[in-house]
Amino acid sequence: MTTSPIRHLAHLTWTDIQALDKHVGVVILPVGAIEQHGPHLPTLTDTLLVTHMLEAALPLLPDHVQAWALPPLNYGKSNEHTNFPGTMSLSAQTLTAVLHDIAASVHRAGFRRLAFMNGHGGNTAVLEAAARDIRLATGLMCFCLQAGLYMEAPFDMTEDEKKLGFHAGELETSLVLAIDPNLVHMERAVKHFAHYPETGTRLFYFGAASTAWLADDWSPHGVFGDATIATAEKGHALIENCAPKIAAVIQAISTFEVGGKAE
């Protein structure tokens, strides 16, 4: 009978960590947020989803893959939601400093790879900038894994939901229903599509040309999408579809070498 590897770095003792073969392997830091998700979802939503998605992916890794998850960083850069009570946001400077400090500790422990698994779109620019600076400062190979970009729905969605349902709508609500339905108040769920003005260009909330949007500029509820059609079944289907893809990229990162070489 084989014993599955321990995937949570903080469950190990310092002597266990010292003894790890760190030539291959990756340390993964989930980065979430505490921010409004409409009147029906908890402010913990982004942290809950990124942590659960990592927990779903880790058991899918072959035993020989060296990958260790850190406890999540619960707070992120969420100032686009700051006008809604309950949003707890770090400044870009503070989040950057925290990432650098964690990376320095990972480097001192002898690891060679660090991955930020991001659960909130507002963190993206900060994580990508910090990752390159960390690479330069420490020599760590540093990666940004955008969990939301792996969320391909294995069910039909409306065109409005595909384009405009990016916060507290069908997908996020379905995921929380699947993970912990006690945290969801479906009787408060709303449908709200904040239609962006057509300019004949690619100017949008995000993408090739974007505006620095605040949630309350566009939505009085803090919802972008249709939360009323969410179901736990859709959430389970999303997790089942996404987790193998996350596991595959973690496995690839775990032996990745700069300069085009992989082990």
C-alpha positions in Angstrom: 0.0 0.0 0.0 1.5 3.4 -1.0 1.0 6.5 0.9 -0.1 9.6 -1.0 2.3 12.5 -0.7 1.6 15.4 1.6 0.6 18.3 -0.6 0.2 21.0 2.1 3.6 22.5 3.0 2.4 23.9 6.3 1.4 20.4 7.5 5.1 19.5 7.5 7.7 20.1 10.1 10.7 22.3 9.4 12.9 19.2 9.4 10.6 17.5 6.9 10.8 20.6 4.7 14.6 20.7 5.0 14.8 17.1 3.8 12.7 17.6 0.7 14.4 17.2 -2.7 13.7 20.6 -4.1 15.4 20.3 -7.5 12.0 19.6 -9.0 8.7 20.7 -7.5 6.7 23.8 -7.0 5.2 25.7 -4.0 1.8 27.1 -4.8 0.3 30.1 -3.1 -3.5 30.6 -3.6 -4.3 34.3 -3.7 -7.9 35.3 -3.1 -9.8 38.3 -2.0 -12.4 39.5 0.6 -14.8 41.6 -1.4 -18.5 42.0 -2.2 -20.2 39.5 -4.4 -23.7 40.9 -4.5 -26.4 40.5 -1.9 -26.4 36.7 -2.2 -22.8 35.5 -2.0 -20.2 35.8 0.9 -17.3 38.3 0.7 -15.1 35.2 1.0 -16.1 34.0 -2.4 -12.9 34.5 -4.3 -10.7 32.9 -1.6 -13.2 30.1 -1.2 -13.2 29.3 -4.9 -9.5 29.4 -5.6 -8.7 27.3 -2.5 -11.4 24.7 -3.4 -10.2 24.5 -7.0 -6.6 23.9 -5.8 -7.9 21.2 -3.4 -9.8 19.6 -6.2 -6.7 19.6 -8.5 -4.1 18.3 -6.0 -5.4 14.7 -5.7 -5.4 14.4 -9.5 -1.6 14.8 -9.6 0.5 11.6 -10.0 2.3 10.7 -6.7 5.7 11.4 -8.2 4.8 15.1 -8.9 6.3 17.4 -6.3 3.8 20.1 -5.5 3.1 21.7 -2.2 0.3 24.2 -1.4 0.7 27.0 1.0 -2.3 28.3 3.1 -4.2 30.9 1.0 -3.5 34.6 1.1 -7.1 35.7 1.9 -6.7 39.4 1.0 -6.1 40.9 -2.4 -6.3 44.2 -4.3 -10.1 44.8 -4.4 -10.4 48.5 -4.5 -12.8 48.3 -7.5 -15.3 47.0 -4.9 -14.3 49.2 -2.0 -17.6 51.3 -2.0 -19.5 48.2 -0.9 -19.3 47.4 2.8 -17.4 44.3 3.7 -14.7 44.6 1.0 -11.3 44.4 2.6 -8.6 45.5 0.2 -4.9 45.7 0.2 -3.1 48.4 -1.8 -1.0 47.3 -4.7 2.1 48.2 -2.7 1.1 46.1 0.3 0.1 43.1 -1.7 3.4 43.3 -3.6 5.4 43.5 -0.4 3.6 40.5 1.0 4.3 38.5 -2.1 8.0 39.4 -2.0 8.3 38.4 1.7 6.6 35.0 1.1 8.8 34.4 -2.0 11.9 35.3 0.0 10.9 32.7 2.6 10.3 30.1 -0.2 13.7 30.8 -1.6 15.5 30.6 1.7 13.9 27.2 2.2 15.7 26.0 -0.9 12.7 25.7 -3.4 13.3 26.7 -7.0 9.7 27.3 -8.2 6.8 29.4 -6.9 3.4 29.7 -8.4 0.7 32.2 -7.6 -2.7 30.7 -8.1 -5.0 33.7 -8.5 -8.7 33.8 -7.7 -9.5 37.4 -8.3 -9.1 39.5 -11.5 -8.1 42.6 -9.6 -4.9 40.8 -8.4 -3.7 40.0 -11.9 -1.6 43.0 -12.7 0.0 43.0 -9.3 0.8 39.3 -9.4 2.4 39.4 -12.8 4.5 42.4 -12.0 5.6 40.9 -8.6 6.4 37.5 -10.3 8.9 39.1 -12.7 10.5 41.2 -9.9 10.7 38.1 -7.7 12.4 36.2 -10.5 15.0 38.9 -10.8 15.5 39.4 -7.1 15.7 35.7 -5.9 16.3 33.6 -9.0 13.0 31.7 -8.3 11.1 30.6 -11.3 7.8 32.3 -10.7 4.5 31.5 -12.3 1.0 33.1 -12.4 -1.8 30.7 -12.7 -5.1 32.4 -13.4 -7.7 30.0 -12.2 -10.7 31.9 -13.7 -9.3 31.4 -17.2 -9.7 27.7 -16.9 -13.5 28.0 -16.1 -14.9 26.7 -19.3 -18.6 25.9 -18.7 -19.6 22.4 -19.9 -23.1 23.6 -20.3 -25.0 26.2 -22.4 -24.7 29.9 -21.5 -26.4 32.9 -22.9 -24.2 35.3 -25.0 -24.8 38.0 -22.3 -23.5 35.7 -19.6 -20.5 34.7 -21.6 -19.5 38.3 -22.2 -20.8 40.2 -19.2 -21.3 37.6 -16.5 -17.9 38.0 -14.8 -18.7 38.7 -11.2 -21.2 37.1 -8.8 -23.2 35.8 -11.8 -24.1 32.3 -13.0 -20.7 30.7 -12.7 -19.5 32.0 -9.3 -22.9 31.5 -7.8 -23.0 27.9 -9.1 -19.6 27.2 -7.7 -20.4 28.4 -4.2 -23.7 26.4 -4.3 -21.6 23.3 -5.1 -19.0 24.0 -2.4 -21.1 25.3 0.5 -24.8 26.1 -0.2 -25.3 27.3 3.3 -23.3 30.4 2.3 -25.6 31.3 -0.6 -28.8 33.4 -0.3 -30.6 32.5 -3.5 -33.7 34.4 -2.5 -31.6 37.6 -2.8 -30.0 36.6 -6.2 -30.4 39.2 -9.0 -29.9 39.4 -12.7 -27.9 42.5 -13.8 -26.0 42.9 -17.1 -24.1 46.2 -17.2 -23.9 46.6 -21.0 -20.7 48.4 -22.0 -21.1 51.2 -24.6 -20.3 50.1 -28.1 -17.4 52.1 -29.5 -16.6 50.1 -32.6 -13.2 49.2 -31.0 -12.1 46.6 -28.5 -12.5 49.0 -25.6 -14.1 47.0 -22.7 -14.0 46.3 -19.0 -10.8 44.3 -19.6 -8.8 43.0 -22.6 -6.9 44.7 -25.4 -8.2 48.2 -24.3 -9.8 48.6 -21.0 -11.3 51.2 -18.6 -10.4 51.5 -14.9 -13.9 50.5 -13.8 -15.4 50.6 -10.3 -18.2 48.0 -9.6 -20.6 50.7 -8.4 -20.1 52.7 -11.6 -22.0 49.9 -13.4 -24.0 47.8 -10.9 -26.0 49.0 -7.8 -26.0 45.4 -6.5 -22.4 44.6 -7.3 -23.5 41.8 -9.6 -22.4 41.4 -13.2 -24.4 38.5 -14.6 -27.5 36.4 -13.9 -27.2 34.8 -10.5 -30.8 33.6 -10.5 -30.1 30.7 -12.9 -27.2 29.3 -10.9 -27.4 25.7 -9.6 -25.1 23.4 -7.6 -25.2 20.9 -10.5 -23.6 23.5 -12.7 -21.0 24.2 -10.0 -20.0 20.6 -9.7 -19.7 20.3 -13.5 -17.4 23.4 -13.6 -15.2 21.9 -10.9 -15.0 18.5 -12.7 -14.1 20.2 -15.9 -11.6 22.7 -14.5 -9.7 20.6 -11.9 -7.9 18.3 -14.4 -6.7 21.3 -16.4 -5.3 23.0 -13.2 -3.6 19.7 -12.2 -2.0 19.4 -15.7 -0.5 22.9 -15.6 0.8 22.4 -12.0 2.5 19.2 -13.2 4.1 21.1 -16.1 5.3 23.9 -13.8 6.8 21.4 -11.3 9.6 20.4 -13.7 9.7 23.5 -15.8 13.2 25.0 -16.5 14.0 28.3 -18.0 15.7 28.4 -21.3 13.3 25.9 -22.9 14.5 22.9 -21.0 12.0 20.7 -19.1 12.8 17.6 -17.0 
